[in-house]
Amino acid sequence: MTLSPYDLAYYRHVGHVTVPGVFEAATTDAVVHDIEAWGTEFLAELPPDQRAWYVDGGVKARDVLRKLDNPHHHRDSVRALARMPMLVAMVESLIGPGVSVCFSQIFFKAPEGGGPKPAHQDNFYFGPNDPEGVVTAWIALDDATLENGCLYFGDGSHRGPVYAHVAPPGEPFNLQLPASVLDKQPMSPAPVMSGGVSFHHGNVFHQSGPNHSTRWRRACALHYVNAHTRFDHPALPYDAALKQRIS
Ligand SMILES: O=C(O)CCC(=O)C(=O)O
C-alpha cells in the first residue's frame, strides 16, 4: 500500500490525508500494552512540578496522563512503528527522501474527561527552516471518533502563514492559535479507525475535542522531517540528540 496520486493531490490541496488500515490490530495492541506500562511507571515517578505538563486536568476521578514525549526514543515498540517500511514510503512520498523522526508523542485522551487539544500549527512549535519539510504521521491506536475526540483540520490552512500562538497562564506547553485567526477558519473532523494514519502538514491548523465517551482515544504522533529540514527556531525545547534517522 502506498499513497495514491489522489491521496497526494488531496494532501497538497487541504494539508492532510487519512489512510485507513496501515497497521494491524496485533501491532497497535502491542504498542498500547507497552505505552500503558511505560505510562504507569512514568506517573509513579513524575515530579510535582511536571504534573501540569503531563497529567490530564480534565479527568477528576483519578490521575491519568495526557501525553508522553519521545516514545520513538524510549520504547522499542514505537521505534518499530517509525521504521515500518510502508509508513516510511508514505512519509517519503510527502516530504522527500532521507527522513528522520525529530520528535514524537503519545496522546492518551482518557475516557470520561480526557481534555481537548486546542487548535495549533505544529510548525509554530517546531520552527523549521523549511515548513514544507515537516509531516506528522498520527497513528490511531484506538478508533478516533467524534465522541472520543478525533482530530479536526482547517482544510487549506497549510497554504497560509505560520501565525504567532498564545498560551494560557501557567500552561506554556499549551500554545494555540488566537481566536482572531481561528474565527476565519472552519475546522472539519477526521475520524479514523485504529491502525489508520492521519498525515498532516506542519502548517495545517488542527485540534482535537474532549473525550466524553467511555472509550480511550490513544494515538502516537511521529513528527518526521526530510533530509534538509531542522528545527531552527522552536517555541519549546526539543532535544536534537533524540533525532533518529529513519531512511
Ligand atoms: O492527538 C491529539 O489530540 C493532538 C495531536 C496533535 O496535535 C499532533 O499530532 O500534532
The ligand as a MOL file (V3000), in Angstrom:
LIG
                    3D

  0  0  0     0  0            999 V3000
M  V30 BEGIN CTAB
M  V30 COUNTS 10 9 0 0 0
M  V30 BEGIN ATOM
M  V30 1 O -3.9160 13.8060 19.3760 0
M  V30 2 C -4.2150 14.9600 19.6620 0
M  V30 3 O -5.1880 15.2010 20.3310 0
M  V30 4 C -3.3690 16.1030 19.1770 0
M  V30 5 C -2.4250 15.6970 18.0940 0
M  V30 6 C -1.5380 16.7670 17.5940 0
M  V30 7 O -1.6590 17.9150 17.9230 0
M  V30 8 C -0.4810 16.3990 16.6480 0
M  V30 9 O -0.3350 15.2110 16.3180 0
M  V30 10 O 0.2650 17.2960 16.1800 0
M  V30 END ATOM
M  V30 BEGIN BOND
M  V30 1 2 1 2
M  V30 2 1 2 3
M  V30 3 1 2 4
M  V30 4 1 4 5
M  V30 5 1 5 6
M  V30 6 2 6 7
M  V30 7 1 6 8
M  V30 8 2 8 9
M  V30 9 1 8 10
M  V30 END BOND
M  V30 END CTAB
M  END
